[in-house]
Structure formats: C-alpha cells, structure tokens
Amino acid sequence: MQTFYQPLYGYEEFKALQEAIQKKKLPVQVAGCIDSQKCHLMCAAAAGIPNRLIITHNELRAKEIYEDCRLYGREVYLYPAKDIIFFSADIHGNAIIKERLKILRRIMEKQPVTVVTTIDGGMDKVLPLNYLWENCIQIKNSGVLDLELLQKQLVKLGYKHQAQVEGAGEFAVRGGIIDIFPLTDEVPVRIELWGDEVDSIRSFDVANQRSIENLEEIRLYPASEFVLDEETKKKGLAAIDKELEEFTSNLRKHMKTEEAARIRNTVEEFKENLSYCQGSVGLDSYVNYFFDNTVSFFDYFSGDDSIIYLDEPARMIEKGEAVIAEFSESMSGRLEKGYILPGHTDVIFDYKALLAGVMNANAVLLTMLEQRIDKLSVKNRFSLTVKSVNPYNNNFELLVKDLKAWKKSGYRVILLSGSRTRAERLAEDLRDNGLTAFFSDDRNRLVQNGEILVAQGNTHR
C-alpha cells in the first residue's frame, strides 16, 4: 500500500502521530480530517499493526468507512450491531451471527483484521475469546472420532440437526457420513468414517454434492455466540427459577395476576426451547443468568497488537445516550407488564464504561474540528490540514487543466477509476493530452513528483 501511504510520510504532523502510535503514547486526538481522508489516515498510521478496530456513530457511516477501507486492504470486515431491544424477541435468521462469528474466527486464529462497527456494536455482552476457542472442535484425517459425542458437541455449539445439510449452521448424519456446514465457512464439509476412524474429510458443493477439496483437518467453530455446558446450563436455569418465583410472588402481591402468568409462560417457553435446541436458542436476554464473565466486543482489541480508532467521539456519545435511554424506557415498560424478568434489564454495557475501557487501550480519536470532549482525556493532539477536490461532473477538459497545473507544481497525483478497463483508458486519454499518466495495479509503486498514477479503486468522496 506504499502507493497511497508514502506521500504522507513527508508530513511532520503525520510522522509525530505515527511515532505516538508506535511508542504507545496513547490515547491521542487528530483534528482536521474530513471524512474522505480519515480512512487513508487510519490505514496508513496503523501500517504494521495487525488488528484495527474502527468505531463510529451509526450504521450508514460504518458502511462508508468499511467500503473506503477496502481500497487499502481486503481484510476489512463490518461487525453488525444487534437490535439490542428486539433481537431476542424477533424471528431472525443467522445472518448477523454469521458475520460476527467470521470476525471472531479471524481474531482467534490471529489473522490480521480491520473491523468497522458502531458504538452499539460493543454494548451487548459476549463471551471471552478463550472460552469460545476452548469449545471449538478439531477433527484430523485418520484420527479417531466418537460419532455420538460429536453430535452432542455440535448441538452444544449451536448447530441444528437436519436430515440433509442445506444452510450454514446445520449438520446431518447418515450412517458413517457426517455433513457439517460451519457458520464461519462458505461451503460445508463431509467426514467419512471407517468404524470410528476418520477415513476422509472434504469440502463439497451443497447444490450438486460434488467434492471441492480434500482436507487434512478441520476446526469447527461455534454456530452461536453463547456455548452452554451442562453445569452452566443447570446453574443458569436455577438462577432463572429463583428470580421467577420472587418476581411472580411480588406481582401477585400487587394483584398483577395476569402479568405473573405472562412472565411464567414466557420463561417456560424459553426453557422448553433451550431443552429442545440448546445452543441455537437465543440467549441474549438471558446471558446474565448463565455467564458471570462476559465482555464487550471492544475488549477483543485491548492488546498491544491492536489499535482502536474513534470516529467523531462526540457523535458516538450522543448515539450511546440515545441507545441507553431507549433501552431503559423499553425495559421498564416490559418489566411492569410482565414480559421480562428483572435480570433482563441488565444485558447491555453502558457506553460510558465502554469508552473508558477503550481509552485505556491504544486509542486514536478522529474529529473534523478541534474540540475537547468531556471525560475523554488525551495525551497529545495533532492537527492536519486537508483540502477536498471539487467534483468534475464528467468535465474532462477541466480535469486536464487542473492536472497540468498540479504537474507544473510538482504534485503527485493518484486517480481512481471503478474498473481496470476504464482506468487504462483514462491513462491513455491523459497521455494523449500531454500528461505523464500511467496505469498500475502495483499498490507499492511509488509516485514521483509530477507523475499521475491511475489505479482501480473507489472512495465515497
């Protein structure tokens, strides 16, 4: 990515920022960046740091950052936030869980990753990574496999037992053949046994059942964010029963018999679903009863091999306040009417605690304007001057005129085009107009003063 990063190395303010990041003199604040420049700055300043977390204030802005960051590297992921109020109550597929678990897999496997999310993406409670890692299943070719035990483990991890595998998060058993579609993979795998020995492992196409690739070993990751063993399950159910009795007794004492019956039916339905499909049942609103040691997604990026960027933290604080206010109001009404237990009202983290934890990690605050943000103190402040380029609206003559002026002034210019063919044609048209323009797909090709590089890529602005 030196094509894009190298021009920044000549700026003293950028070099000072990079030094602060490398020497862990954080948190710091960077002011002056407009939206189109932030991704360029974030990726360049964090070059060499494997794990990057970018937190912003809403989903639309997160998608913009995600798409712009893909210009500088392909290992970029969007971590979707759940609807904190309605996620457990709504009928939903596993699309959100699938995207989140793909990211957790990369982090657990210690692969470089850039994750973009919103402030509410870290407000729901999740399990520590080491707990999820310990509950993964590893199967090796020629190894010994207990089929009955494997089926129990898969159910525990949230996989659904089906007659035939059709979608992610499912498994099927036919004699000595086990088909499993990991939620973190794009294709299922088929394990064939000879007695209790693994005879072969291969991936296959779910549509035509044809083999794709032979594998020596596989690691099966959970199909749910919450993994329950029997001891944890019993402990959680006992805690639920205890609180249910206390809560219904209190409701009846206040002559709220309808509410008492409603919450009892709700809990019994949850317990029945848990008994039937265990790992795949929604535990989001019951997490406090089963797990004592929960963390935020942001905590996965607290190590020295990570950096966290806060995009417009003042707007993030506004968003956090709005989410907490909406959640508190909703839970209060549901509790009063007997739709939830008291423990359901404490299933998210306060955004203030999240931001305090982030500020104790390697954090960089990005703001368009120079401003001081209450309760977010930084060790240093940097100010950059960024100038936007006017849109040309298909006015090629005006573009050529500006490029000639920039070339005369010794500017290094990079033009982005949506496709390779259009980029090559643009470079040729510029050369026909007397400009030193060339196309390159080498992202480490350094641009010299007066040169114009045309590359394939997109940014929002």
C-alpha positions in Angstrom: 0.0 0.0 0.0 3.0 2.3 -0.3 1.4 3.9 -3.3 -1.1 5.6 -1.0 0.9 5.8 2.2 4.3 7.1 1.1 3.2 10.7 0.3 2.0 11.0 4.0 5.5 10.2 5.3 6.7 13.7 4.4 4.4 15.5 6.8 5.9 16.2 10.2 2.5 16.0 11.9 1.8 12.6 10.5 5.3 11.4 11.5 4.6 12.6 15.0 1.3 10.8 15.1 2.9 7.5 13.8 5.6 7.8 16.4 3.0 8.2 19.2 1.2 5.1 17.9 4.4 3.0 17.6 5.6 4.0 21.1 2.1 3.5 22.6 1.9 7.1 23.8 -1.9 6.9 23.5 -4.7 8.0 23.5 -4.3 10.9 21.2 -6.6 13.1 19.2 -6.3 14.0 15.5 -8.3 17.0 14.2 -8.8 18.4 10.8 -9.6 15.2 8.8 -12.7 15.3 6.6 -14.5 12.0 6.1 -12.8 11.1 2.8 -9.4 11.4 4.3 -10.0 9.5 7.6 -9.7 6.0 6.1 -6.5 7.0 4.3 -5.0 8.3 7.6 -6.2 5.4 9.7 -4.8 2.7 7.5 -1.5 4.5 6.9 -0.9 5.3 10.6 -1.7 1.8 11.6 0.6 0.1 9.0 2.2 -2.9 10.7 -0.4 -3.2 13.4 -2.4 -6.5 12.7 -5.7 -5.7 14.5 -7.6 -2.5 13.9 -11.0 -1.6 15.3 -12.8 1.5 13.9 -15.8 2.6 16.0 -18.3 5.2 14.6 -21.7 6.5 15.5 -24.2 4.9 13.0 -24.6 2.1 10.6 -24.5 4.2 7.5 -21.2 5.8 8.4 -19.8 2.4 9.3 -20.7 1.1 5.8 -19.0 4.1 4.2 -15.8 3.5 6.3 -15.9 -0.2 5.5 -16.1 0.3 1.8 -13.4 3.1 1.8 -11.0 1.0 3.9 -11.2 -1.8 1.3 -9.2 0.4 -1.0 -6.2 -0.1 1.3 -6.6 -3.8 2.0 -9.1 -6.7 1.6 -9.1 -8.0 5.2 -11.8 -5.5 6.2 -15.0 -6.6 8.0 -18.2 -4.9 9.1 -19.3 -6.1 12.6 -23.0 -5.6 12.7 -24.7 -4.4 15.8 -27.8 -6.3 17.1 -31.1 -4.5 17.7 -30.5 -4.5 21.5 -34.2 -4.2 22.4 -35.8 -6.6 19.9 -33.1 -9.0 18.8 -34.1 -11.9 21.1 -37.8 -11.3 20.6 -37.8 -11.1 16.8 -37.8 -14.0 14.4 -34.5 -13.7 12.6 -32.0 -15.7 10.6 -28.4 -16.3 11.5 -27.0 -13.7 9.1 -25.9 -11.3 11.8 -24.4 -14.1 14.0 -22.6 -15.5 10.9 -20.9 -12.2 10.1 -19.9 -11.6 13.7 -18.5 -15.2 14.1 -16.4 -14.9 10.9 -14.7 -11.9 12.6 -14.2 -13.8 15.9 -12.7 -16.7 14.0 -10.1 -14.4 12.3 -9.2 -12.9 15.7 -8.9 -16.3 17.4 -6.7 -17.5 14.6 -4.5 -14.4 15.0 -5.0 -13.3 11.4 -4.7 -9.6 10.6 -8.1 -7.9 10.5 -9.6 -4.4 10.3 -13.1 -4.3 11.8 -15.6 -1.4 11.4 -18.5 -1.2 13.8 -20.8 1.3 15.7 -20.8 2.2 19.4 -23.8 0.0 20.0 -22.0 -2.9 18.3 -20.0 -3.2 21.6 -22.8 -2.7 24.0 -24.2 -6.3 24.0 -22.5 -8.8 26.2 -20.4 -11.6 24.6 -18.1 -14.3 25.9 -14.3 -14.1 26.2 -12.4 -15.4 23.1 -10.6 -18.1 25.1 -13.9 -19.6 26.2 -15.1 -19.9 22.6 -11.7 -21.2 21.4 -11.7 -23.9 24.0 -15.1 -25.1 22.8 -14.1 -25.5 19.2 -13.9 -29.0 17.7 -10.8 -30.1 15.8 -11.0 -33.2 13.6 -8.0 -34.7 11.9 -7.8 -37.1 9.0 -7.0 -40.7 10.2 -8.0 -39.7 13.7 -10.4 -41.4 16.0 -13.9 -39.9 16.3 -16.8 -40.7 18.6 -19.9 -40.1 16.4 -22.4 -39.9 19.3 -20.2 -37.5 21.3 -19.6 -35.4 18.1 -23.4 -34.9 17.6 -23.8 -33.8 21.3 -20.9 -31.3 20.8 -22.4 -29.9 17.6 -25.8 -29.3 19.3 -24.0 -27.6 22.2 -22.2 -25.3 19.7 -25.5 -24.2 18.2 -25.7 -26.5 15.1 -29.1 -27.7 14.1 -29.5 -31.5 13.3 -31.2 -31.9 9.9 -31.9 -34.7 7.6 -29.8 -33.0 4.9 -27.5 -30.0 5.1 -28.8 -27.1 3.1 -27.6 -24.0 5.0 -24.9 -22.7 7.3 -25.2 -23.8 11.0 -26.6 -27.3 10.1 -25.3 -30.9 10.3 -26.6 -34.2 9.1 -25.6 -37.8 9.9 -26.2 -40.8 7.5 -24.5 -43.9 8.7 -20.8 -43.2 8.8 -21.1 -40.0 6.9 -21.3 -36.6 8.7 -22.1 -33.4 6.8 -21.4 -30.2 8.6 -21.9 -26.6 7.4 -19.8 -24.4 9.6 -21.3 -21.0 10.2 -17.9 -19.4 9.5 -17.3 -21.1 6.1 -18.8 -20.7 2.7 -19.1 -24.4 1.9 -19.9 -27.5 4.1 -17.6 -30.4 4.8 -18.2 -34.1 4.7 -16.5 -36.5 7.1 -16.5 -40.2 6.2 -15.8 -42.8 8.9 -14.4 -46.3 8.7 -15.6 -47.6 12.0 -14.5 -44.9 14.5 -11.6 -43.8 12.4 -11.8 -40.7 10.1 -11.3 -42.0 6.6 -11.6 -38.7 4.7 -12.5 -35.0 5.1 -13.5 -32.9 2.2 -15.5 -29.8 1.3 -18.4 -30.1 -1.1 -20.9 -28.1 -3.1 -24.3 -28.1 -1.3 -26.2 -27.8 -4.6 -24.7 -30.8 -6.5 -23.0 -32.6 -3.7 -19.7 -32.7 -5.6 -16.4 -32.7 -3.7 -14.4 -29.5 -3.9 -11.2 -30.1 -1.9 -9.7 -32.8 0.3 -8.7 -31.6 3.8 -6.2 -33.0 6.3 -8.0 -31.4 9.3 -10.8 -29.0 10.2 -11.6 -26.8 13.2 -15.4 -26.3 13.8 -16.2 -23.0 15.4 -19.4 -22.4 17.3 -22.6 -21.6 15.4 -23.7 -19.4 18.3 -22.1 -16.6 20.4 -23.1 -18.5 23.6 -21.9 -22.1 24.3 -23.5 -23.9 27.2 -22.1 -26.9 29.0 -24.4 -28.9 31.3 -23.1 -27.4 34.5 -23.5 -23.8 33.2 -27.0 -24.7 31.9 -28.1 -26.1 35.3 -26.7 -23.1 37.2 -28.5 -20.7 34.8 -31.8 -22.4 35.0 -31.7 -22.5 38.7 -31.0 -18.7 38.8 -33.9 -18.1 36.4 -36.3 -20.2 38.5 -35.3 -18.5 41.7 -35.8 -15.0 40.2 -39.1 -16.1 38.6 -40.6 -17.2 41.9 -39.6 -14.0 43.6 -40.8 -11.8 40.8 -44.2 -13.6 40.3 -44.8 -13.6 44.0 -44.2 -9.8 44.1 -46.6 -9.4 41.1 -49.3 -11.4 42.8 -48.8 -9.4 46.0 -49.7 -6.3 44.0 -52.7 -8.1 42.4 -51.0 -8.4 39.0 -52.0 -12.0 38.3 -52.1 -11.5 34.5 -48.6 -10.2 34.4 -47.4 -13.0 36.7 -48.9 -15.6 34.4 -47.4 -13.9 31.3 -43.8 -14.0 32.6 -44.2 -17.6 33.8 -45.4 -18.6 30.3 -42.5 -16.7 28.7 -39.9 -18.3 30.9 -41.4 -21.8 30.5 -41.3 -21.4 26.7 -37.6 -20.3 26.8 -36.7 -23.3 29.0 -38.6 -25.7 26.6 -36.7 -24.2 23.6 -33.4 -24.5 25.4 -34.1 -28.1 26.2 -35.0 -28.8 22.6 -32.3 -26.9 20.6 -29.9 -25.8 23.3 -27.1 -23.9 21.5 -29.2 -22.4 18.8 -31.8 -20.8 21.1 -31.4 -17.1 21.7 -29.6 -16.5 25.0 -29.0 -12.8 24.5 -31.6 -11.6 27.0 -30.7 -14.4 29.5 -26.9 -14.1 29.3 -26.6 -12.8 32.9 -28.2 -16.0 34.4 -25.7 -18.3 32.7 -22.4 -16.4 32.5 -20.6 -14.3 35.1 -17.6 -13.4 32.9 -18.9 -11.5 30.0 -17.0 -8.9 27.9 -17.6 -6.4 25.2 -16.5 -6.9 21.6 -14.3 -3.9 22.1 -12.3 -5.9 24.7 -11.0 -8.2 22.0 -8.8 -5.3 20.8 -7.2 -4.4 24.1 -3.8 -5.9 23.4 -0.6 -4.3 22.2 -1.2 -5.8 18.7 -4.3 -3.7 18.3 -5.3 -0.1 17.7 -8.8 1.4 18.1 -10.0 4.5 16.2 -12.9 6.5 17.4 -14.6 8.4 14.6 -16.2 11.6 15.9 -16.5 10.5 19.5 -18.9 13.4 20.4 -21.4 11.9 18.0 -20.7 8.5 19.4 -21.6 9.7 22.9 -24.9 11.2 21.6 -25.7 7.8 20.0 -24.8 5.9 23.2 -27.0 8.2 25.3 -29.9 7.6 22.9 -29.5 3.8 22.9 -29.3 3.7 26.7 -32.4 6.0 27.1 -34.4 3.9 24.6 -33.4 0.6 26.2 -34.2 1.8 29.7 -37.6 3.1 28.8 -38.5 -0.1 26.9 -37.3 -2.5 29.6 -39.1 -0.5 32.3 -42.4 -0.9 30.4 -41.9 -4.6 29.7 -40.9 -5.3 33.3 -44.0 -3.6 34.6 -46.3 -5.6 32.2 -44.6 -9.0 33.0 -42.9 -9.6 29.7 -39.4 -9.9 31.2 -37.6 -10.7 34.4 -35.6 -8.1 36.3 -32.3 -9.7 35.1 -33.3 -8.8 31.5 -32.8 -5.1 32.2 -29.0 -5.5 32.7 -28.0 -7.2 29.4 -26.0 -4.3 27.9 -23.0 -2.3 28.8 -23.2 1.4 29.5 -21.5 3.3 26.7 -19.5 5.3 29.3 -17.9 2.2 30.6 -17.1 1.1 27.1 -15.4 4.4 26.2 -13.5 4.3 29.5 -12.1 0.9 28.6 -11.3 2.0 25.0 -9.4 5.0 26.3 -7.2 2.7 28.4 -6.3 0.7 25.3 -4.4 2.0 22.2 -6.9 4.6 21.1 -6.9 7.4 18.5 -9.7 9.9 18.3 -10.6 11.4 14.9 -12.5 14.7 14.8 -13.2 17.0 11.9 -12.9 20.1 14.2 -10.6 20.8 17.0 -12.6 20.1 20.2 -12.3 18.9 23.7 -14.6 16.1 24.7 -15.8 15.7 28.3 -14.4 12.6 30.1 -12.2 11.6 27.2 -8.7 13.0 28.0 -5.9 12.5 25.6 -2.1 12.7 26.0 -1.5 14.7 22.8 -3.3 16.5 20.0 -2.4 16.6 16.3 -3.9 18.9 13.7 -3.9 18.2 10.0 -4.8 20.4 7.0 -6.9 18.6 4.4 -8.3 20.1 1.2 -11.0 18.4 -0.8 -11.1 18.2 -4.6 -14.0 19.6 -6.5 -16.1 17.2 -8.5 -15.6 17.5 -12.3 -19.0 16.1 -13.3 -17.6 14.5 -16.5 -15.9 17.7 -17.5 -12.7 16.1 -18.9 -11.2 19.4 -20.1 -11.4 20.9 -16.6 -9.7 17.8 -15.2 -6.9 18.0 -17.7 -6.4 21.7 -17.0 -6.1 21.1 -13.2 -3.8 18.1 -13.7 -1.4 20.2 -15.9 -1.4 22.9 -13.1 -0.7 20.3 -10.4 2.0 18.6 -12.6 3.7 22.0 -13.1 3.7 22.5 -9.3 5.3 19.1 -8.7 2.3 17.4 -7.2 2.0 13.6 -7.1 -1.5 12.7 -8.3 -3.5 9.4 -7.9 -6.7 9.0 -9.9 -9.1 6.2 -9.1 -11.4 4.5 -11.6 -14.1 1.9 -11.0 -12.7 -0.7 -13.3 -9.4 -1.7 -14.7 -10.5 -1.1 -18.3 -11.7 2.4 -17.6 -8.6 3.1 -15.6 -6.3 2.1 -18.5 -8.4 4.1 -21.0 -8.2 7.2 -18.7 -4.4 6.9 -18.5 -4.3 6.7 -22.3 -6.6 9.7 -22.8 -4.4 11.8 -20.4 -1.2 10.8 -22.3 -2.9 12.0 -25.5 -3.3 15.3 -23.8 0.4 15.6 -23.0 0.3 14.4 -19.4 2.7 11.9 -17.8 0.0 9.4 -16.8 0.2 5.6 -16.4 -1.9 2.8 -15.1 -0.6 0.4 -12.4 -2.1 -2.3 -10.2 1.0 -2.4 -8.1 0.0 -0.9 -4.8 3.6 -0.4 -3.8 4.6 1.6 -6.8 5.8 5.0 -5.6 4.5 8.0 -7.4 7.2 10.6 -8.2 6.7 14.4 -8.3 4.8 15.4 -11.4 3.6 11.9 -12.1 -0.1 10.9 -12.5 -1.0 7.3 -11.5 -4.3 5.9 -12.5 -5.4 2.9 -10.4 -8.5 0.8 -10.0 -10.5 1.6 -6.8 -13.3 3.5 -5.2 -13.9 6.0 -2.4 -17.1 7.8 -1.4 -15.6 11.2 -1.9 
